[in-house]
Amino acid sequence: MRKIEMVDLKSQYQHIKPQINSAIQEVIDSAAFVKGQKVTDFQDHLAQYLGVKHVICCGNGTDALQIALMALGLKPGDEVITPTFTFIATAEVVALLGLTPVVVDVSEQTMNMDIDSLRKSITPKTKAIVPVHLFGQCANMQQIMDIAKQHNLFVVEDACQAIGATYTFSNGTQKKAGCIGNIGCTSFFPSKNLGCYGDGGALFTDDDQLADKIKAIANHGMVIRYHHDMVGVNSRLDTLQAAILDVKLPHLDQYIKARQQAAQYYDNAFANNPHIIIPARDPQSTHVFHQYTLRIVDYDRDTLRQQLADKQIPAMVYYPVPLHQQKAYQDPRYHTGDFPQAERLAQTVLSLPMHTELDQQQLEYITQTINQILQ
């Protein structure tokens, strides 16, 4: 049996090695390492795939979130709501801009933003909501967009873990993750469903004016060369990474299907195990399984993780400490117990290997080992 990896990028590369190597060589031959044609090509192709007017690439997913909030013209003291159970970047960019992060609880089932908690957190200072499409499926965007419209709030989607997921509204309208709110953000970190071989990110929007502002902010606030109309940053996707992503993009749906098939295998294997709660699916969203995240019941999660490591099965905890309990973001408004669902998830979630290269033998070994431990 091949060694089990949390993410097997090396094996994935082997399947597309000639195309990847050719794309890299083409960029090297052109010597257009920054802002080369491949960046424009990839942006156009991704926009077509997503069904969105504008894709603007940048340096990484965190930059995308920061640039999005800068483009909305928020002022210090403005409140931005985000879930407490997520990666730190969503609160980090809010704090860096002098805005006020407001965290809310999540649904214990979908692990995405809890709508009741969101409603209760809106104040006259609230200016934006940043829902996170955690682990590969969309948050409840129907209700989030209704709430945003009611209170005249911006919506910035963190779609870093859900590129390719499709959300279906009650009227039958479908949109891709990141293409529903005012701005969507994604990351092309190598382990993402669409990942490059370094750092990278992008923003999505259908708003022409926002797109122009985003482009300027990402380029030192510059529209005309050496004329700076606003405070900006230096954040761009280099041409080599764009070329790699442009090769991988046509495979994205195939990659998603492989992840979904692996998830279904896990589901079936764990269906009758009383110590395991398999990932819930929101009926309005497809799930692209950036992670396959279980909840462990009546058994110590960290003990299980160590037992799996002893059997050469990697497993990860995303995320062991909610935002409101992080030292850097301690706030007198929040106390342990205020967000019970997020705190419970932080103690019980465990993510299993999930990638495009999992084979039958590996899946059998992983699931049989877990079921033997959790009898």
C-alpha positions as CSV (number, residue, x, y, z in Angstrom):
1,M,0.0,0.0,0.0
2,R,1.2,3.5,-0.8
3,K,2.0,5.8,2.1
4,I,-1.1,7.6,3.2
5,E,-0.9,11.4,3.0
6,M,-3.3,14.1,4.2
7,V,-2.9,15.6,0.8
8,D,-1.0,13.8,-1.9
9,L,0.2,16.5,-4.3
10,K,3.1,14.5,-5.6
11,S,0.8,11.8,-7.0
12,Q,-1.6,14.3,-8.4
13,Y,1.4,16.0,-10.2
14,Q,2.4,12.8,-11.9
15,H,-0.9,12.6,-13.8
16,I,-0.4,16.1,-15.3
17,K,3.4,16.3,-15.3
18,P,3.9,16.9,-19.0
19,Q,1.4,19.8,-19.1
20,I,2.7,21.3,-15.9
21,N,6.3,21.1,-17.0
22,S,5.5,22.6,-20.4
23,A,3.5,25.5,-18.9
24,I,6.4,26.3,-16.5
25,Q,8.9,26.1,-19.3
26,E,6.8,28.4,-21.5
27,V,6.9,31.0,-18.7
28,I,10.6,30.7,-18.2
29,D,11.2,31.0,-22.0
30,S,9.0,34.2,-22.0
31,A,10.8,35.7,-19.0
32,A,7.5,37.4,-18.1
33,F,7.6,36.3,-14.5
34,V,5.3,39.0,-13.2
35,K,2.0,40.1,-14.8
36,G,2.6,37.8,-17.8
37,Q,-0.1,36.8,-20.2
38,K,-0.7,33.5,-18.3
39,V,-2.2,35.6,-15.4
40,T,-4.7,37.2,-17.7
41,D,-5.5,33.9,-19.4
42,F,-6.1,32.2,-16.0
43,Q,-8.3,35.0,-14.7
44,D,-10.4,34.8,-17.8
45,H,-10.7,31.0,-17.7
46,L,-11.6,31.0,-14.0
47,A,-14.2,33.7,-14.5
48,Q,-15.8,31.6,-17.2
49,Y,-15.8,28.5,-15.0
50,L,-17.4,30.4,-12.1
51,G,-19.8,32.5,-14.1
52,V,-18.6,35.7,-12.6
53,K,-17.6,38.9,-14.5
54,H,-14.3,39.7,-12.8
55,V,-11.5,37.5,-11.3
56,I,-8.6,39.5,-9.9
57,C,-5.6,37.4,-8.7
58,C,-3.4,38.3,-5.8
59,G,-0.7,37.0,-3.6
60,N,-2.7,34.7,-1.3
61,G,-6.1,34.1,0.3
62,T,-5.4,36.4,3.3
63,D,-4.5,39.2,1.0
64,A,-7.7,38.6,-0.9
65,L,-9.7,39.1,2.2
66,Q,-7.8,42.2,3.2
67,I,-8.1,43.8,-0.2
68,A,-11.8,43.0,-0.3
69,L,-12.4,44.9,3.0
70,M,-10.2,47.8,1.8
71,A,-12.2,48.0,-1.4
72,L,-15.5,48.4,0.5
73,G,-14.2,51.6,2.1
74,L,-14.8,50.5,5.7
75,K,-13.6,52.8,8.5
76,P,-11.8,52.1,11.8
77,G,-14.4,51.0,14.4
78,D,-16.8,49.5,11.8
79,E,-17.9,46.0,12.8
80,V,-17.3,43.0,10.6
81,I,-19.1,39.7,11.6
82,T,-17.4,36.3,11.0
83,P,-17.7,32.9,12.5
84,T,-15.6,32.0,15.5
85,F,-14.9,28.5,14.2
86,T,-12.6,29.1,11.3
87,F,-9.0,29.8,10.2
88,I,-7.5,33.0,11.8
89,A,-7.3,34.9,8.6
90,T,-10.9,36.2,8.6
91,A,-10.4,38.0,11.9
92,E,-6.8,38.8,11.2
93,V,-7.5,41.1,8.3
94,V,-10.3,42.8,10.1
95,A,-8.0,43.6,13.0
96,L,-5.1,44.7,10.8
97,L,-7.4,47.3,9.1
98,G,-8.5,48.8,12.5
99,L,-12.0,47.4,12.1
100,T,-13.7,45.5,14.9
101,P,-14.1,41.8,14.5
102,V,-17.4,40.4,15.8
103,V,-17.5,36.6,16.0
104,V,-20.6,34.4,16.0
105,D,-21.3,30.8,16.7
106,V,-21.7,28.1,14.0
107,S,-24.1,25.3,13.3
108,E,-22.9,22.1,15.0
109,Q,-24.2,20.2,11.9
110,T,-22.8,22.1,8.9
111,M,-20.1,23.9,11.0
112,N,-20.9,27.1,9.0
113,M,-22.2,30.4,10.4
114,D,-25.2,30.1,12.6
115,I,-28.0,32.4,11.4
116,D,-29.6,33.1,14.8
117,S,-26.2,34.0,16.2
118,L,-25.6,36.3,13.2
119,R,-28.9,38.1,13.7
120,K,-28.3,38.7,17.4
121,S,-24.8,40.2,16.6
122,I,-25.9,43.0,14.3
123,T,-25.5,46.5,15.7
124,P,-25.6,50.0,14.2
125,K,-21.8,49.7,13.7
126,T,-22.1,46.5,11.6
127,K,-21.0,47.1,8.1
128,A,-20.1,43.7,6.6
129,I,-20.6,39.9,7.0
130,V,-17.8,37.5,6.2
131,P,-19.3,34.0,5.9
132,V,-16.8,31.2,5.6
133,H,-17.7,28.2,3.4
134,L,-15.9,25.8,5.8
135,F,-14.5,22.5,4.7
136,G,-16.1,22.6,1.2
137,Q,-19.7,23.6,1.4
138,C,-21.4,26.9,1.3
139,A,-22.8,28.7,4.3
140,N,-26.6,29.5,4.4
141,M,-26.2,32.2,1.8
142,Q,-30.0,32.5,1.2
143,Q,-30.5,33.8,4.7
144,I,-27.2,35.6,4.9
145,M,-28.0,37.7,1.8
146,D,-31.5,38.4,3.0
147,I,-30.1,39.7,6.3
148,A,-27.5,41.7,4.5
149,K,-30.1,43.3,2.3
150,Q,-32.4,44.1,5.3
151,H,-29.5,45.8,7.2
152,N,-27.7,47.3,4.2
153,L,-24.5,45.3,4.8
154,F,-21.7,44.1,2.5
155,V,-21.1,40.4,2.1
156,V,-17.5,39.1,1.5
157,E,-17.5,35.4,1.0
158,D,-14.5,33.4,2.2
159,A,-14.6,30.7,-0.3
160,C,-11.0,29.5,0.2
161,Q,-12.1,26.0,1.0
162,A,-15.0,25.7,-1.3
163,I,-14.0,26.7,-4.9
164,G,-16.3,24.8,-7.3
165,A,-19.1,24.3,-4.8
166,T,-22.6,25.2,-6.1
167,Y,-25.3,26.9,-4.0
168,T,-28.9,26.6,-5.0
169,F,-31.4,29.3,-3.9
170,S,-35.1,28.5,-3.2
171,N,-36.1,29.9,-6.6
172,G,-33.8,27.5,-8.4
173,T,-31.0,30.0,-9.1
174,Q,-27.5,28.5,-8.8
175,K,-24.3,30.3,-8.1
176,K,-20.8,29.1,-7.4
177,A,-19.2,29.7,-4.0
178,G,-17.6,33.1,-3.8
179,C,-19.9,34.5,-6.5
180,I,-23.0,35.4,-4.4
181,G,-22.0,38.3,-2.2
182,N,-20.4,41.6,-3.1
183,I,-16.9,40.1,-3.2
184,G,-15.7,36.5,-3.0
185,C,-12.2,35.4,-2.0
186,T,-10.2,32.3,-2.5
187,S,-6.8,30.8,-1.8
188,F,-4.6,28.8,-4.2
189,F,-2.5,27.4,-1.4
190,P,-1.1,24.0,-2.6
191,S,-3.4,21.9,-0.5
192,K,-6.6,23.6,-1.7
193,N,-8.9,21.9,-4.2
194,L,-7.5,24.2,-6.9
195,G,-3.9,24.8,-5.6
196,C,-0.8,26.1,-7.1
197,Y,2.8,25.2,-6.3
198,G,3.4,28.2,-3.9
199,D,1.1,31.0,-2.6
200,G,-1.7,32.5,-4.5
201,G,-5.2,33.9,-4.2
202,A,-8.0,35.7,-6.0
203,L,-11.1,37.9,-5.6
204,F,-14.4,37.6,-7.5
205,T,-17.0,40.2,-8.2
206,D,-19.8,41.1,-10.7
207,D,-19.4,44.8,-9.7
208,D,-17.4,46.7,-12.3
209,Q,-16.5,49.6,-10.0
210,L,-15.5,47.2,-7.2
211,A,-13.4,45.3,-9.7
212,D,-11.5,48.4,-10.7
213,K,-10.9,49.4,-7.1
214,I,-9.7,45.9,-6.2
215,K,-7.2,45.9,-9.2
216,A,-5.9,49.3,-8.1
217,I,-5.6,48.4,-4.4
218,A,-3.7,45.2,-5.2
219,N,-1.3,47.3,-7.3
220,H,-0.1,49.9,-4.8
221,G,-3.4,51.9,-5.2
222,M,-2.3,52.7,-8.8
223,V,-4.4,53.0,-11.9
224,I,-2.0,55.0,-14.0
225,R,1.6,54.1,-13.5
226,Y,3.3,56.0,-10.7
227,H,0.0,57.8,-9.9
228,H,-1.4,56.5,-6.7
229,D,-5.1,57.4,-6.1
230,M,-5.6,55.3,-2.9
231,V,-3.6,53.5,-0.3
232,G,-2.9,50.0,-1.7
233,V,-0.8,47.0,-1.2
234,N,1.6,44.9,-3.4
235,S,-0.2,41.6,-4.0
236,R,-0.1,39.6,-7.2
237,L,-0.1,36.1,-8.5
238,D,3.2,35.4,-10.3
239,T,3.0,34.1,-13.9
240,L,4.5,30.7,-13.0
241,Q,1.7,30.0,-10.5
242,A,-1.0,31.3,-13.0
243,A,0.3,28.9,-15.6
244,I,0.2,25.9,-13.2
245,L,-3.4,26.9,-12.1
246,D,-4.5,27.2,-15.7
247,V,-3.4,23.6,-16.4
248,K,-5.2,22.4,-13.2
249,L,-8.4,24.3,-13.7
250,P,-9.9,22.0,-16.4
251,H,-9.4,19.1,-14.0
252,L,-11.1,20.8,-11.1
253,D,-14.5,19.1,-11.6
254,Q,-12.8,15.7,-11.9
255,Y,-10.9,16.5,-8.7
256,I,-14.1,17.4,-6.9
257,K,-15.7,14.1,-8.1
258,A,-12.8,12.1,-6.7
259,R,-13.1,13.8,-3.4
260,Q,-16.8,13.2,-3.3
261,Q,-16.4,9.6,-4.0
262,A,-13.8,9.2,-1.2
263,A,-16.2,11.0,1.1
264,Q,-19.0,8.6,0.2
265,Y,-16.8,5.7,1.0
266,Y,-16.0,7.2,4.4
267,D,-19.8,7.9,4.9
268,N,-20.7,4.3,4.2
269,A,-18.0,2.8,6.3
270,F,-18.8,4.9,9.4
271,A,-22.6,4.9,9.0
272,N,-23.2,2.6,11.9
273,N,-20.4,3.6,14.2
274,P,-21.9,5.2,17.4
275,H,-18.7,7.1,18.1
276,I,-18.7,8.9,14.7
277,I,-20.9,11.7,13.3
278,I,-20.2,12.0,9.6
279,P,-20.2,15.4,7.9
280,A,-23.6,16.9,7.5
281,R,-24.6,18.1,4.0
282,D,-26.5,21.3,3.5
283,P,-29.2,20.5,0.9
284,Q,-28.7,23.9,-0.8
285,S,-25.0,23.4,-1.4
286,T,-22.9,20.8,-3.0
287,H,-19.9,19.7,-0.9
288,V,-16.4,19.7,-2.6
289,F,-14.7,18.2,0.5
290,H,-11.6,20.3,1.0
291,Q,-11.7,18.4,4.3
292,Y,-13.6,15.4,5.4
293,T,-14.3,16.3,9.0
294,L,-15.8,13.9,11.5
295,R,-17.1,14.6,15.0
296,I,-16.0,12.0,17.6
297,V,-18.5,11.1,20.3
298,D,-17.8,9.4,23.7
299,Y,-14.1,8.9,22.9
300,D,-11.2,11.2,23.3
301,R,-10.4,12.8,19.9
302,D,-6.7,13.4,20.6
303,T,-6.2,9.9,21.8
304,L,-7.8,8.6,18.6
305,R,-5.5,10.9,16.5
306,Q,-2.4,9.5,18.2
307,Q,-3.6,5.9,17.8
308,L,-4.1,6.6,14.1
309,A,-0.6,8.1,13.8
310,D,0.8,5.0,15.4
311,K,-0.9,3.1,12.4
312,Q,0.7,5.5,9.9
313,I,-2.7,7.3,9.3
314,P,-2.4,11.1,9.4
315,A,-5.3,13.1,10.8
316,M,-5.6,16.8,11.6
317,V,-7.6,19.0,13.8
318,Y,-9.2,22.0,12.1
319,Y,-9.5,24.1,14.4
320,P,-8.5,23.3,18.0
321,V,-9.1,26.9,19.3
322,P,-12.0,29.1,18.3
323,L,-11.2,32.7,17.4
324,H,-12.7,34.1,20.6
325,Q,-10.4,32.0,22.7
326,Q,-7.2,32.9,20.8
327,K,-4.8,35.0,22.8
328,A,-4.4,37.6,20.1
329,Y,-8.1,38.2,19.9
330,Q,-9.2,38.1,23.5
331,D,-12.1,40.5,24.0
332,P,-13.9,41.4,27.2
333,R,-17.2,40.9,25.3
334,Y,-16.6,37.2,24.9
335,H,-16.1,34.4,27.4
336,T,-15.7,30.7,27.3
337,G,-19.2,29.3,27.0
338,D,-20.6,32.1,24.8
339,F,-20.3,30.0,21.7
340,P,-21.0,26.5,22.8
341,Q,-21.3,24.9,19.4
342,A,-18.0,26.1,18.2
343,E,-16.3,25.2,21.5
344,R,-17.7,21.7,21.3
345,L,-16.6,21.3,17.7
346,A,-13.1,22.4,18.6
347,Q,-12.9,19.5,21.1
348,T,-14.4,16.9,18.9
349,V,-13.6,17.4,15.2
350,L,-11.1,15.3,13.3
351,S,-10.2,15.5,9.6
352,L,-9.2,12.4,7.7
353,P,-7.0,12.2,4.6
354,M,-8.8,13.8,1.7
355,H,-7.4,14.3,-1.7
356,T,-7.8,13.2,-5.3
357,E,-5.4,10.3,-5.2
358,L,-6.9,8.2,-2.4
359,D,-7.3,4.6,-3.6
360,Q,-9.5,1.7,-2.5
361,Q,-6.7,0.0,-0.5
362,Q,-6.0,3.2,1.5
363,L,-9.6,3.9,2.2
364,E,-10.2,0.4,3.4
365,Y,-7.2,0.5,5.7
366,I,-8.2,3.9,7.1
367,T,-11.8,3.0,7.8
368,Q,-11.2,-0.5,9.1
369,T,-8.6,0.8,11.5
370,I,-10.9,3.5,12.8
371,N,-13.8,1.2,13.2
372,Q,-11.6,-1.3,15.1
373,I,-10.4,1.4,17.5
374,L,-13.9,2.9,18.0
375,Q,-15.8,-0.3,18.7
